[in-house]
């Protein structure tokens, strides 16, 4: 399983809360990428083998324009807690693993 890279709009606590099933994942805050343009986050993820996890459409749009890698998990829940995001990523572990392994899919949308 590739590493997850959590975007600024998600809690940094997700890194520790999900370490048992997504070990080694990172948050942009911990990498000094919290205030850089999305394209810089995209490039970091591409160079370092991460799947970007975001609630913004921006990374899905970049994927459509630039292709992949990196791949993107687009969380479409509005105003939800970190606990809900954690549960969503746990419940969709198999779909995320499939995203990582497939060659012809770059975006996984979670509702």
C-alpha positions in Angstrom: 0.0 0.0 0.0 1.4 3.4 -0.9 1.6 6.1 1.6 -1.2 8.6 2.1 -0.6 12.4 2.1 -3.3 14.3 3.9 -4.2 17.7 2.6 -4.5 20.8 4.7 -8.3 20.5 4.9 -7.9 17.3 6.9 -6.8 16.9 10.4 -3.1 16.0 11.1 -4.3 13.6 13.7 -5.3 11.2 10.9 -1.7 10.2 10.5 -1.5 8.7 14.0 -5.1 7.5 14.1 -4.6 5.5 10.9 -1.0 4.4 11.4 -2.1 0.8 12.0 -3.4 0.4 8.4 -1.7 3.2 6.5 1.8 3.3 8.2 4.2 6.0 7.2 1.5 8.3 5.9 2.1 12.1 6.2 0.2 15.4 6.6 1.2 18.5 4.7 1.6 20.4 8.0 4.4 18.0 9.1 6.2 18.4 5.9 6.2 22.2 5.7 3.8 22.1 2.8 0.7 23.7 4.5 0.9 27.0 2.7 2.4 26.0 -0.6 0.3 25.8 -3.8 -1.5 22.6 -4.6 0.8 22.0 -7.5 3.8 21.8 -5.1 1.9 19.3 -2.9 1.1 17.3 -6.0 4.8 17.2 -7.1 5.9 16.1 -3.6 3.3 13.3 -3.7 4.4 12.2 -7.2 8.1 12.2 -6.3 7.6 10.4 -3.0 5.0 7.8 -3.9 2.0 9.2 -1.9 -1.7 9.1 -2.6 -3.1 12.5 -2.0 -6.2 12.6 0.3 -8.2 15.8 0.2 -11.7 17.2 0.5 -11.0 19.7 -2.3 -11.7 19.2 -5.9 -8.4 20.8 -6.8 -6.4 17.6 -6.7 -9.0 15.6 -8.7 -8.8 18.4 -11.3 -5.0 18.2 -11.3 -5.3 14.5 -11.9 -7.5 15.0 -14.9 -5.1 17.6 -16.3 -1.7 16.1 -15.5 -2.6 12.4 -15.2 -1.3 10.2 -12.5 0.7 9.5 -10.4 0.0 10.7 -7.8 -3.4 9.2 -7.3 -6.1 11.0 -5.4 -8.7 10.1 -2.8 -11.3 12.8 -2.9 -13.5 12.8 0.2 -16.9 14.4 -0.6 -18.2 14.7 2.9 -18.9 18.3 3.9 -18.4 19.5 7.5 -17.6 16.1 9.0 -15.5 15.1 12.0 -12.1 13.6 11.9 -13.7 10.5 13.4 -15.9 10.1 10.3 -13.0 10.6 7.9 -11.0 8.0 9.9 -13.9 5.5 9.6 -14.4 6.3 5.9 -10.7 5.5 5.2 -10.8 2.3 7.3 -14.1 1.1 5.7 -12.7 1.7 2.2 -9.3 0.1 2.7 -9.8 -2.5 0.0 -11.0 0.1 -2.5 -7.9 2.2 -1.6 -5.6 -0.8 -2.1 -7.3 -1.4 -5.5 -6.7 2.2 -6.5 -3.0 1.8 -5.6 -2.7 -1.4 -7.6 -4.6 -0.5 -10.8 -2.9 1.1 -13.7 -6.0 2.7 -15.2 -7.6 4.6 -12.3 -6.3 7.7 -10.7 -9.1 9.0 -8.5 -11.2 7.4 -5.9 -14.2 9.4 -4.7 -15.5 8.6 -1.3 -19.0 9.7 -0.2 
